[in-house]
């Protein structure tokens, strides 16, 4: 139904459309309003150094009920128009065979966790490093010739946390009077705090202010050759320590091997002793039997 107002007339004329045409227009209008372009991603994802992480991304598009062409997936890093770190494509057909997006390459750190046919473009990242901390943008293209594409505006911020790790604890040349200092280097996220402990009492003050980068810290103290020192690194995720000089003695593997060998030799010794005692007992019984037989013959 639509309304018109003829010129030079004060009344409205109501005209009826053909019912089929009216239903078609109504369905088209409803369909266009029901499904629009959208991409759903979290604002932030947290991962742990050395572990794997998934960046979720799902999308909707106006043609999702009947589109059978190519779906191109892209993940962009840094800025909205940054570098593409991963992309793959798949035909949106009923065939669910192997394709670029479903085959994982073990030599690459990036792979697609989701299925583009199900409008899931989630990205899988292996072995997180601090260098992975960045902004990630999810993008989908349905028809590259017509530039039918959609991309997140703000993206997803990936953060990588890490427990403290002492990278080195070494003796270096120091200032007088001892001319010897101890240097401890540790890293983590948040950046850890370094402290020195001495078994003979409070450790000497640091020679200089700690040298720090975004995730790493370095600290030096003067030391005595007659003392034992402990470097301690602490952040929100834990505490780790290392002793200098390092404790001398066999390693756990060597100690376990020695114990196993000793137990084996002990077992063999006991087995030999048991066999020897058994052999002596059998020999004694045979000797007694022979004596009885000899006595019987003598009486006859």
Backbone torsions as a table, in degrees:
resi	resn	phi	psi	omega
1	UNK	NA	135.3	171.3
2	UNK	-142.4	163.4	-172.1
3	UNK	-118.5	141.1	175.7
4	UNK	-131.8	153.6	176.9
5	UNK	-122.5	100.7	179.9
6	UNK	-61.4	151.7	179.4
7	UNK	-67.1	147.4	175.9
8	UNK	62.2	21.5	176.1
9	UNK	-131.2	145.4	-175.7
10	UNK	-96.7	1.9	-178.9
11	UNK	-115.7	163.6	-176.9
12	UNK	-103.0	134.9	178.3
13	UNK	-101.7	128.8	179.6
14	UNK	-100.2	122.5	178.7
15	UNK	-112.1	142.7	-178.9
16	UNK	-101.9	130.0	173.5
17	UNK	-81.1	160.7	174.5
18	UNK	-61.3	135.3	-175.3
19	UNK	-55.7	-42.1	-179.3
20	UNK	-65.1	-41.5	179.0
21	UNK	-65.4	-38.2	179.0
22	UNK	-64.2	-43.6	179.2
23	UNK	-64.9	-38.2	179.0
24	UNK	-63.9	-45.1	178.9
25	UNK	-64.2	-37.5	179.6
26	UNK	-66.0	-42.4	178.7
27	UNK	-65.6	-40.6	178.8
28	UNK	-63.3	-43.6	-179.9
29	UNK	-64.7	-41.6	179.9
30	UNK	-67.0	-40.1	-179.9
31	UNK	-66.1	-39.0	-179.2
32	UNK	-69.8	-28.8	178.9
33	UNK	-84.4	-23.6	-174.6
34	UNK	-74.4	-41.0	-174.8
35	UNK	-123.8	122.9	176.4
36	UNK	-128.8	167.8	176.2
37	UNK	-63.0	134.1	173.2
38	UNK	-160.8	149.6	174.2
39	UNK	-132.6	132.0	-179.0
40	UNK	-112.0	118.3	178.0
41	UNK	-139.5	151.9	174.4
42	UNK	-75.5	151.4	178.8
43	UNK	-70.6	-28.3	-176.2
44	UNK	-150.2	142.9	174.6
45	UNK	-131.5	134.0	178.9
46	UNK	-107.5	135.1	176.7
47	UNK	-130.8	172.5	-179.5
48	UNK	-117.1	137.5	-179.2
49	UNK	-55.6	133.3	-179.7
50	UNK	87.3	-15.5	-179.9
51	UNK	-97.4	176.2	177.5
52	UNK	-99.1	158.8	-179.8
53	UNK	-147.1	154.7	177.4
54	UNK	-121.1	129.5	174.0
55	UNK	-99.1	106.5	-176.2
56	UNK	-69.7	145.7	174.5
57	UNK	-159.0	124.6	174.7
58	UNK	-132.3	154.6	-174.8
59	UNK	-142.8	160.6	169.6
60	UNK	-129.3	156.6	179.5
61	UNK	-151.7	155.8	-174.7
62	UNK	-62.8	-23.0	-175.7
63	UNK	-100.2	14.0	-169.1
64	UNK	-66.7	-15.9	179.6
65	UNK	-83.3	-21.7	-175.0
66	UNK	-137.4	4.5	-178.4
67	UNK	-75.5	128.8	-179.3
68	UNK	-125.3	11.5	-177.4
69	UNK	-87.4	-155.7	-176.9
70	UNK	-84.4	138.0	172.6
71	UNK	-110.0	117.4	178.5
72	UNK	-104.8	125.9	-178.7
73	UNK	-107.3	136.2	176.6
74	UNK	-136.8	140.9	170.2
75	UNK	-119.6	125.5	-174.1
76	UNK	-116.0	143.3	-174.8
77	UNK	-118.6	147.2	172.9
78	UNK	97.2	-75.0	-178.6
79	UNK	-133.9	174.0	-178.6
80	UNK	-56.3	-35.4	178.7
81	UNK	-111.9	34.3	-177.9
82	UNK	-77.5	-163.5	-177.5
83	UNK	-80.1	142.5	175.9
84	UNK	-83.4	118.5	-179.6
85	UNK	-95.9	-18.5	179.9
86	UNK	-156.1	140.6	171.9
87	UNK	-154.2	152.2	175.8
88	UNK	-157.1	165.0	-179.1
89	UNK	-137.2	154.8	179.6
90	UNK	-150.7	144.8	175.1
91	UNK	-83.1	131.3	-177.3
92	UNK	-84.7	64.8	179.3
93	UNK	-114.0	179.3	-178.9
94	UNK	-75.8	-19.2	178.6
95	UNK	-69.7	128.9	-176.5
96	UNK	-113.0	37.6	179.8
97	UNK	-77.0	-176.1	-179.9
98	UNK	-68.2	145.2	179.5
99	UNK	-150.4	-177.1	-178.2
100	UNK	-59.6	-34.2	-173.7
101	UNK	-86.6	-14.8	-177.0
102	UNK	-103.7	-17.4	-179.8
103	UNK	-90.5	122.7	-179.3
104	UNK	-94.2	134.8	177.1
105	UNK	-99.4	116.0	-175.2
106	UNK	-66.8	-18.8	-179.3
107	UNK	-82.8	-9.5	-179.2
108	UNK	-107.4	147.8	-178.7
109	UNK	-85.4	-16.7	-177.7
110	UNK	-108.3	138.0	174.5
111	UNK	-153.5	162.4	-179.3
112	UNK	-88.3	123.0	179.1
113	UNK	-83.4	-32.6	-175.5
114	UNK	-95.7	-177.6	178.6
115	UNK	-116.0	113.8	-178.4
116	UNK	-59.1	-29.7	178.8
117	UNK	-64.6	-26.3	175.6
118	UNK	-97.7	15.3	178.1
119	UNK	60.1	38.3	177.0
120	UNK	-120.1	116.3	-175.7
121	UNK	-115.7	25.0	-174.6
122	UNK	-59.7	138.3	-176.2
123	UNK	-103.0	135.7	178.0
124	UNK	-107.1	127.7	-180.0
125	UNK	-119.6	128.7	-179.2
126	UNK	-97.4	146.7	171.3
127	UNK	53.0	69.0	-175.1
128	UNK	-60.2	141.0	173.5
129	UNK	-124.3	165.8	177.4
130	UNK	-61.7	-29.0	-179.9
131	UNK	-67.5	-13.6	178.7
132	UNK	-79.9	-10.6	178.7
133	UNK	-64.9	115.3	-175.4
134	UNK	-173.5	-179.7	174.7
135	UNK	-99.3	132.1	-176.2
136	UNK	-118.9	135.5	-177.7
137	UNK	-119.1	132.6	-179.2
138	UNK	-99.0	132.6	-177.0
139	UNK	-137.9	141.4	177.6
140	UNK	-131.3	138.7	177.4
141	UNK	-126.9	126.7	-179.3
142	UNK	-98.9	-29.6	180.0
143	UNK	-147.7	97.3	-175.1
144	UNK	-65.7	-26.8	-179.6
145	UNK	-69.9	-32.7	-179.8
146	UNK	-102.6	5.2	179.1
147	UNK	55.6	45.4	175.1
148	UNK	-87.3	98.4	-172.3
149	UNK	-146.9	162.6	178.1
150	UNK	-151.3	143.8	-176.7
151	UNK	-146.2	147.1	177.0
152	UNK	-65.5	147.1	-179.1
153	UNK	-85.1	-45.1	-175.4
154	UNK	-98.3	-24.0	178.5
155	UNK	76.1	-169.0	-178.8
156	UNK	-122.9	127.0	177.3
157	UNK	-85.7	122.1	177.2
158	UNK	-100.0	124.0	175.6
159	UNK	-112.0	144.1	-179.3
160	UNK	-123.1	114.6	177.1
161	UNK	-96.8	162.6	-178.8
162	UNK	-155.8	138.2	172.9
163	UNK	-69.8	157.2	-179.9
164	UNK	-62.3	146.5	176.5
165	UNK	-141.0	124.9	176.2
166	UNK	-85.1	114.4	-176.4
167	UNK	-80.2	-36.2	179.6
168	UNK	-157.7	149.1	173.0
169	UNK	-141.9	99.1	-170.9
170	UNK	-132.3	158.2	176.1
171	UNK	-89.7	130.9	-179.5
172	UNK	-131.0	166.0	178.3
173	UNK	-65.4	134.2	-177.2
174	UNK	-125.5	179.0	-178.3
175	UNK	-78.3	164.0	174.6
176	UNK	-60.3	157.1	6.0
177	UNK	-87.8	-19.7	-174.7
178	UNK	-79.5	-24.5	-177.7
179	UNK	57.6	20.8	178.4
180	UNK	-139.1	133.8	177.0
181	UNK	-136.9	162.7	-178.5
182	UNK	-116.2	127.5	-177.4
183	UNK	-112.5	129.0	177.6
184	UNK	-119.8	130.4	179.2
185	UNK	-122.7	127.6	-179.3
186	UNK	-139.4	158.5	176.4
187	UNK	-142.5	163.1	178.9
188	UNK	171.3	175.5	176.2
189	UNK	-142.7	112.4	4.0
190	UNK	-62.5	157.6	-179.7
191	UNK	-57.3	129.7	-175.2
192	UNK	-73.8	162.4	172.8
193	UNK	-100.4	132.6	-178.7
194	UNK	-102.7	136.3	172.5
195	UNK	-138.0	147.3	176.8
196	UNK	-107.7	140.6	174.5
197	UNK	-123.3	148.3	177.9
198	UNK	-124.4	137.1	-178.7
199	UNK	-70.1	-20.3	-179.9
200	UNK	-91.9	-4.6	-177.6
201	UNK	149.7	-167.5	179.8
202	UNK	-60.2	138.0	178.0
203	UNK	-71.9	154.3	179.1
204	UNK	-64.4	152.4	178.5
205	UNK	-62.1	156.0	178.1
206	UNK	-61.6	145.6	-180.0
207	UNK	-67.4	-41.3	179.6
208	UNK	-140.5	176.1	175.3
209	UNK	-66.1	148.2	-179.9
210	UNK	-57.6	138.2	174.9
211	UNK	-90.0	120.7	-173.6
212	UNK	-126.7	150.0	166.2
213	UNK	-120.6	-164.5	-174.5
214	UNK	-64.8	-35.6	-177.5
215	UNK	-124.4	-4.9	-171.3
216	UNK	-123.1	148.4	178.6
217	UNK	-138.8	143.0	179.4
218	UNK	-129.1	134.7	-177.8
219	UNK	-140.0	140.1	179.1
220	UNK	-125.7	144.1	173.7
221	UNK	-137.4	151.9	172.9
222	UNK	-73.5	145.5	-176.5
223	UNK	-133.6	164.6	174.5
224	UNK	-111.1	144.6	-177.7
225	UNK	-71.2	-12.2	-177.2
226	UNK	-98.8	8.8	-175.3
227	UNK	-120.8	166.2	176.7
228	UNK	-117.8	134.3	-174.3
229	UNK	-122.4	153.0	178.1
230	UNK	-128.0	127.7	173.0
231	UNK	-99.2	128.0	-178.0
232	UNK	-120.3	128.2	177.9
233	UNK	-116.1	131.3	-174.5
234	UNK	-137.9	136.6	166.2
235	UNK	-143.5	-167.5	-174.8
236	UNK	-63.5	-21.0	-172.8
237	UNK	-101.0	-1.7	176.8
238	UNK	153.6	-174.7	-178.8
239	UNK	-136.6	141.2	177.1
240	UNK	-136.6	148.2	-178.3
241	UNK	-133.0	154.5	172.6
242	UNK	-142.9	141.8	-175.1
243	UNK	-102.0	143.2	173.5
244	UNK	-132.5	132.1	-7.2
245	UNK	-65.5	154.8	-178.9
246	UNK	-64.3	146.0	-178.7
247	UNK	-63.2	129.5	179.5
248	UNK	-86.1	155.6	179.8
249	UNK	134.8	169.2	-178.6
250	UNK	-67.2	151.1	177.2
251	UNK	-72.4	166.9	179.8
252	UNK	-61.5	-37.7	179.7
253	UNK	-65.7	-44.4	179.3
254	UNK	-64.3	-41.8	179.8
255	UNK	-63.5	-41.9	178.9
256	UNK	-64.5	-38.9	179.0
257	UNK	-64.9	-41.7	179.5
258	UNK	-63.8	-42.7	179.8
259	UNK	-64.5	-42.3	179.5
260	UNK	-63.0	-42.2	179.0
261	UNK	-63.9	-40.5	179.7
262	UNK	-64.8	-42.1	178.3
263	UNK	-64.2	-37.7	178.1
264	UNK	-64.5	-45.2	178.6
265	UNK	-63.3	-39.6	178.6
266	UNK	-62.8	-42.4	178.3
267	UNK	-63.1	-42.7	178.3
268	UNK	-63.6	-39.8	178.8
269	UNK	-62.8	-43.8	178.3
270	UNK	-64.2	-39.3	178.3
271	UNK	-63.9	-43.0	179.3
272	UNK	-63.1	-42.9	-179.8
273	UNK	-62.6	-41.9	-179.6
274	UNK	-64.9	-42.8	179.0
275	UNK	-64.1	-37.8	-179.6
276	UNK	-67.1	-44.1	179.2
277	UNK	-64.1	-37.7	178.9
278	UNK	-66.1	-41.0	179.0
279	UNK	-63.5	-41.1	178.3
280	UNK	-64.7	-37.9	179.5
281	UNK	-65.9	-42.4	178.8
282	UNK	-64.3	-39.5	179.2
283	UNK	-64.1	-37.3	178.9
284	UNK	-66.0	-40.7	179.2
285	UNK	-65.0	-43.5	179.2
286	UNK	-62.7	-38.2	179.5
287	UNK	-64.7	-40.0	178.5
288	UNK	-66.1	-39.6	178.4
289	UNK	-62.2	-41.2	179.6
290	UNK	-65.2	-38.2	178.4
291	UNK	-63.6	-40.3	-179.9
292	UNK	-65.2	-43.2	179.6
293	UNK	-62.6	-40.4	-179.0
294	UNK	-65.4	-39.3	179.2
295	UNK	-63.8	-42.5	179.8
296	UNK	-62.5	-40.9	-180.0
297	UNK	-65.0	-36.7	-179.4
298	UNK	-63.8	-42.3	179.8
299	UNK	-66.0	-32.5	178.7
300	UNK	-71.5	NA	NA
